[in-house]
Amino acid sequence: MRIALAGAGAFGEKHLDGLKLIDGVEIVSIVSRRLEQAEAVAQKYGAIHATTELDEALARDDVDAVILCTPTQMHAAQAIACMNAGKHVQVEIPLADSWADSQAVLEKQKETGLVCMVGHTRRFNPSHQYVHNRIKAGEFNVQQMDVQTYFFRRKNMNAKGEPRSWTDHLLWHHAAHTVDLFAYQAGRIVKANVLEGPHHPELGIAMDMSIQLKSESGAICTLSLSFNNDGPLGTFFRYIGDSATYIARYDDLVNGKEEPIDVSQVDVSMNGIELQDREFIAAIREGREPNSSVAQVLDCYRVLGELEQQLLA
């Protein structure tokens, strides 16, 4: 499986680290906004091609599939371009920053029949997989999820502390993780509310946000998001259920008493990004729909679109 990766920043390298652990995967091309960055990352991971133009990578006969780790605003158009070029594509979360663009990507996937997967990593973290397996077995039902997504990001900086060329977004990016995960664990979302705090004078986005969700099962979710939090960073999930309480921190899981739960046997790795990439490669090889396909996650973007309309009203 020959891969091109577009977006050679902090998250792009996480994918490259995962891909090198998968048998039969070759990194062929690296695409980045800056050629020197593309060339440096290509050398580090053994890619034979580096460029600043996605179309150049898409034109290559030795590229089977593309992973997009580019700015949010480019995701939908680039995913469609990949499929138009006959390439399977995994687009990092979020799929798009509008409901209309999200639908357009699904239509292109249906038209081409190619694998189009979205990087909803929470579906693959061993911690959340453990909870999901208990739900599927009828051993646990979510009653409430309380989620905190907290960062300290008052400038356009990436996860490595480097300048970023685009502005991140609490609703269309960070909320997407929890909106999709809540529906994945508790059923289709039937009610959603949102409030936002003051907008940053330079970034032009809300720096704090509060979202309430209710699923068809009756379960509820409260999501707090902030770019203002000068403290522990990341996303912390508390599952309150009918038979247990779980607290998930990325790939780790504890119970309500903070006692660790061994999730090392849940999957072949403890790295959610690697597991996400393994699913993408396996779906292509097996000719099947992947978990976190564009069709499966589309309803998340319906909800985000409805929340955006509330904020604009």
C-alpha positions as CSV (number, residue, x, y, z in Angstrom):
1,M,0.0,0.0,0.0
2,R,1.7,3.2,-1.2
3,I,0.7,6.3,0.7
4,A,1.0,10.1,0.1
5,L,0.7,12.3,3.2
6,A,-0.4,15.9,2.9
7,G,0.3,18.2,5.8
8,A,3.7,17.4,7.4
9,G,3.1,19.1,10.7
10,A,2.8,17.7,14.2
11,F,-0.2,15.5,13.5
12,G,1.1,14.4,10.1
13,E,4.2,13.0,11.8
14,K,2.0,11.0,14.2
15,H,0.4,9.3,11.2
16,L,3.8,8.6,9.7
17,D,5.0,7.1,13.0
18,G,1.9,4.8,13.0
19,L,2.2,3.9,9.3
20,K,5.8,2.7,9.6
21,L,4.5,-0.1,12.0
22,I,2.1,-1.5,9.5
23,D,3.4,-4.3,7.2
24,G,3.4,-3.6,3.5
25,V,3.0,0.2,3.8
26,E,5.3,2.5,1.9
27,I,5.4,6.2,2.3
28,V,5.9,7.5,-1.3
29,S,5.1,11.3,-1.2
30,I,5.1,14.1,1.4
31,V,3.1,17.3,0.6
32,S,3.6,20.4,2.7
33,R,3.1,24.1,2.4
34,R,6.8,24.7,2.7
35,L,9.1,22.6,0.4
36,E,11.9,22.5,2.9
37,Q,9.6,20.9,5.5
38,A,8.3,18.4,2.9
39,E,11.8,17.4,2.0
40,A,12.9,17.1,5.6
41,V,10.0,14.9,6.5
42,A,10.3,12.8,3.3
43,Q,14.0,12.1,4.2
44,K,13.1,11.2,7.8
45,Y,10.5,8.7,6.7
46,G,12.0,7.4,3.5
47,A,9.6,8.9,1.0
48,I,11.0,9.3,-2.5
49,H,8.9,12.4,-3.4
50,A,8.3,15.8,-1.7
51,T,6.3,18.7,-3.1
52,T,4.1,21.7,-2.1
53,E,1.3,20.6,-4.5
54,L,-1.2,18.0,-3.7
55,D,-2.1,17.6,-7.4
56,E,1.5,16.6,-8.1
57,A,1.2,13.7,-5.6
58,L,-2.2,12.7,-6.9
59,A,-0.8,12.4,-10.5
60,R,1.6,9.8,-9.4
61,D,0.9,6.2,-10.5
62,D,2.8,4.9,-7.4
63,V,0.3,6.4,-5.0
64,D,-2.7,4.3,-3.9
65,A,-4.1,6.3,-1.1
66,V,-3.7,9.7,0.6
67,I,-3.9,10.9,4.2
68,L,-4.9,14.5,4.6
69,C,-3.5,16.3,7.7
70,T,-4.0,19.8,6.1
71,P,-5.9,22.8,7.5
72,T,-9.6,22.2,8.3
73,Q,-10.8,24.6,5.6
74,M,-9.1,22.5,2.9
75,H,-10.4,19.1,3.9
76,A,-13.5,18.7,1.9
77,A,-12.1,20.0,-1.4
78,Q,-9.0,18.0,-1.0
79,A,-10.8,14.8,-0.1
80,I,-12.9,15.2,-3.3
81,A,-9.8,15.9,-5.4
82,C,-8.2,12.7,-4.1
83,M,-11.3,10.6,-5.1
84,N,-11.5,12.3,-8.4
85,A,-7.9,11.2,-9.0
86,G,-8.9,7.6,-8.1
87,K,-7.1,7.6,-4.7
88,H,-8.5,6.2,-1.5
89,V,-8.4,8.9,1.2
90,Q,-8.4,9.4,4.9
91,V,-9.1,12.9,5.9
92,E,-8.2,14.0,9.4
93,I,-10.9,15.3,11.6
94,P,-12.9,17.4,10.9
95,L,-14.3,16.2,7.5
96,A,-15.3,19.8,6.7
97,D,-16.3,23.1,8.3
98,S,-19.8,23.1,6.9
99,W,-22.8,20.7,6.5
100,A,-23.0,21.3,2.8
101,D,-19.3,20.4,2.2
102,S,-19.7,17.3,4.4
103,Q,-22.5,16.1,2.2
104,A,-20.6,16.8,-0.9
105,V,-17.7,14.5,0.2
106,L,-20.2,11.7,0.9
107,E,-21.7,12.1,-2.6
108,K,-18.3,11.8,-4.2
109,Q,-17.5,8.7,-2.1
110,K,-20.8,7.1,-3.3
111,E,-20.0,8.1,-6.9
112,T,-16.5,6.6,-6.9
113,G,-16.9,3.7,-4.5
114,L,-13.4,4.5,-3.0
115,V,-12.6,4.2,0.7
116,C,-13.1,7.6,2.3
117,M,-12.5,7.6,6.0
118,V,-12.5,10.4,8.5
119,G,-10.0,10.6,11.4
120,H,-12.4,10.3,14.3
121,T,-9.7,8.9,16.5
122,R,-11.8,8.4,19.6
123,R,-13.5,5.4,18.0
124,F,-10.1,3.7,17.9
125,N,-8.5,4.7,21.3
126,P,-8.4,1.5,23.4
127,S,-10.1,3.3,26.3
128,H,-13.2,4.1,24.2
129,Q,-13.1,0.7,22.5
130,Y,-13.3,-1.0,25.9
131,V,-16.4,1.0,26.7
132,H,-17.9,0.4,23.3
133,N,-17.3,-3.4,23.6
134,R,-19.2,-3.4,26.9
135,I,-22.1,-1.5,25.3
136,K,-22.3,-3.9,22.4
137,A,-22.2,-6.9,24.9
138,G,-25.2,-5.4,26.8
139,E,-23.1,-4.9,29.9
140,F,-23.1,-1.1,30.1
141,N,-25.3,1.7,28.9
142,V,-24.4,5.3,28.9
143,Q,-26.6,7.6,31.0
144,Q,-24.4,10.7,30.9
145,M,-21.1,11.8,29.4
146,D,-19.2,14.7,30.8
147,V,-16.4,15.9,28.6
148,Q,-13.8,18.6,29.0
149,T,-11.7,19.6,26.0
150,Y,-9.1,22.1,27.2
151,F,-6.2,23.9,25.5
152,F,-4.1,27.0,26.1
153,R,-4.0,28.4,22.6
154,R,-4.3,32.2,22.3
155,K,-2.1,32.3,19.2
156,N,-2.0,30.2,16.0
157,M,0.3,27.5,17.2
158,N,0.3,23.7,16.5
159,A,0.8,20.9,19.0
160,K,4.6,21.2,18.6
161,G,4.5,25.0,19.5
162,E,5.2,26.0,15.9
163,P,3.3,28.8,14.1
164,R,0.2,27.6,12.3
165,S,-1.0,29.0,8.9
166,W,-4.7,28.6,9.8
167,T,-7.1,29.2,12.7
168,D,-8.3,26.2,14.7
169,H,-12.0,26.0,15.8
170,L,-13.7,24.7,18.9
171,L,-17.0,23.8,17.2
172,W,-16.0,22.3,13.8
173,H,-12.8,20.6,15.0
174,H,-12.7,19.8,18.7
175,A,-16.4,19.4,19.3
176,A,-16.5,16.9,16.4
177,H,-14.6,14.4,18.4
178,T,-17.1,14.3,21.2
179,V,-20.3,14.7,19.1
180,D,-19.4,11.7,17.0
181,L,-18.2,9.6,20.0
182,F,-21.4,10.3,22.0
183,A,-23.5,9.1,19.1
184,Y,-21.2,6.1,18.6
185,Q,-21.7,5.1,22.2
186,A,-25.2,6.2,23.0
187,G,-27.2,6.5,19.7
188,R,-28.2,9.2,17.2
189,I,-28.3,12.7,18.6
190,V,-31.8,14.1,18.7
191,K,-31.3,17.4,20.6
192,A,-28.3,19.8,20.7
193,N,-27.7,23.2,22.3
194,V,-24.7,25.5,22.3
195,L,-23.4,28.6,24.0
196,E,-20.1,30.4,23.2
197,G,-18.0,32.9,25.1
198,P,-16.3,36.1,23.9
199,H,-14.5,36.1,20.6
200,H,-10.7,36.6,20.5
201,P,-9.9,40.1,19.1
202,E,-7.2,38.7,16.8
203,L,-8.2,35.1,16.0
204,G,-11.9,36.0,15.6
205,I,-13.2,32.8,17.1
206,A,-14.9,31.9,20.4
207,M,-12.3,30.8,22.9
208,D,-14.8,29.1,25.2
209,M,-17.9,27.0,24.4
210,S,-20.5,24.8,26.1
211,I,-22.5,22.1,24.3
212,Q,-25.4,20.0,25.5
213,L,-26.5,16.8,23.6
214,K,-29.2,14.2,24.0
215,S,-29.3,10.9,22.1
216,E,-32.3,8.8,21.0
217,S,-31.5,6.4,24.0
218,G,-32.2,9.2,26.4
219,A,-28.5,9.6,27.4
220,I,-27.2,13.2,27.8
221,C,-23.8,14.8,27.2
222,T,-22.3,18.0,28.5
223,L,-19.2,19.2,26.7
224,S,-17.0,22.1,27.8
225,L,-14.4,23.4,25.5
226,S,-11.7,26.1,25.9
227,F,-8.6,27.6,24.3
228,N,-8.1,29.7,27.5
229,N,-7.3,26.9,30.0
230,D,-3.8,27.4,31.5
231,G,-3.7,24.0,33.1
232,P,-3.8,20.3,32.2
233,L,-4.4,20.1,28.5
234,G,-6.3,17.6,26.4
235,T,-9.7,15.9,26.5
236,F,-11.1,14.0,29.5
237,F,-14.2,11.9,29.2
238,R,-16.4,10.7,32.1
239,Y,-18.9,8.0,31.2
240,I,-21.6,7.6,33.8
241,G,-23.6,4.5,33.1
242,D,-26.1,2.1,34.6
243,S,-23.4,-0.4,35.8
244,A,-20.2,1.6,36.1
245,T,-18.3,4.9,35.8
246,Y,-15.3,5.2,33.5
247,I,-12.9,8.1,32.9
248,A,-11.0,8.0,29.6
249,R,-7.9,10.0,28.9
250,Y,-6.9,9.3,25.3
251,D,-5.7,5.7,25.3
252,D,-5.9,5.2,29.1
253,L,-8.9,4.3,31.2
254,V,-9.8,4.3,34.9
255,N,-12.9,3.6,36.8
256,G,-14.8,6.2,38.9
257,K,-12.4,5.6,41.8
258,E,-9.4,6.3,39.6
259,E,-8.4,2.7,39.6
260,P,-6.6,1.8,36.3
261,I,-8.3,-0.6,33.9
262,D,-6.1,-2.7,31.7
263,V,-6.9,-2.0,28.1
264,S,-3.7,-3.4,26.6
265,Q,-5.4,-6.4,25.2
266,V,-8.3,-4.5,23.5
267,D,-6.4,-4.1,20.2
268,V,-3.0,-4.8,18.6
269,S,-1.7,-1.4,19.8
270,M,-2.2,1.2,22.5
271,N,-1.9,4.0,20.0
272,G,-5.2,5.3,18.7
273,I,-3.7,7.0,15.6
274,E,-1.9,3.8,14.6
275,L,-5.1,1.8,15.1
276,Q,-7.0,4.4,13.0
277,D,-4.4,4.0,10.2
278,R,-4.5,0.2,10.4
279,E,-8.3,0.3,9.9
280,F,-7.8,2.6,6.8
281,I,-5.2,0.2,5.2
282,A,-7.3,-2.9,6.1
283,A,-10.5,-1.5,4.6
284,I,-8.7,-0.8,1.3
285,R,-7.1,-4.2,1.2
286,E,-10.3,-6.0,2.1
287,G,-12.6,-3.8,-0.2
288,R,-14.9,-2.9,2.7
289,E,-16.3,0.2,4.5
290,P,-14.0,1.3,7.3
291,N,-15.1,2.2,10.8
292,S,-15.3,6.0,10.8
293,S,-16.2,6.1,7.1
294,V,-17.6,9.3,5.8
295,A,-21.0,7.7,5.7
296,Q,-20.8,6.6,9.4
297,V,-19.6,10.0,10.7
298,L,-21.7,12.2,8.5
299,D,-24.5,12.7,11.1
300,C,-21.9,14.4,13.4
301,Y,-21.6,17.2,10.9
302,R,-25.4,17.5,10.7
303,V,-25.3,18.3,14.4
304,L,-22.4,20.7,14.1
305,G,-24.2,22.5,11.3
306,E,-27.3,22.8,13.5
307,L,-25.2,24.2,16.4
308,E,-23.6,26.7,14.1
309,Q,-27.0,27.9,13.0
310,Q,-27.9,28.4,16.7
311,L,-24.8,30.6,17.2
312,L,-25.6,32.6,14.1
313,A,-29.2,33.2,15.0
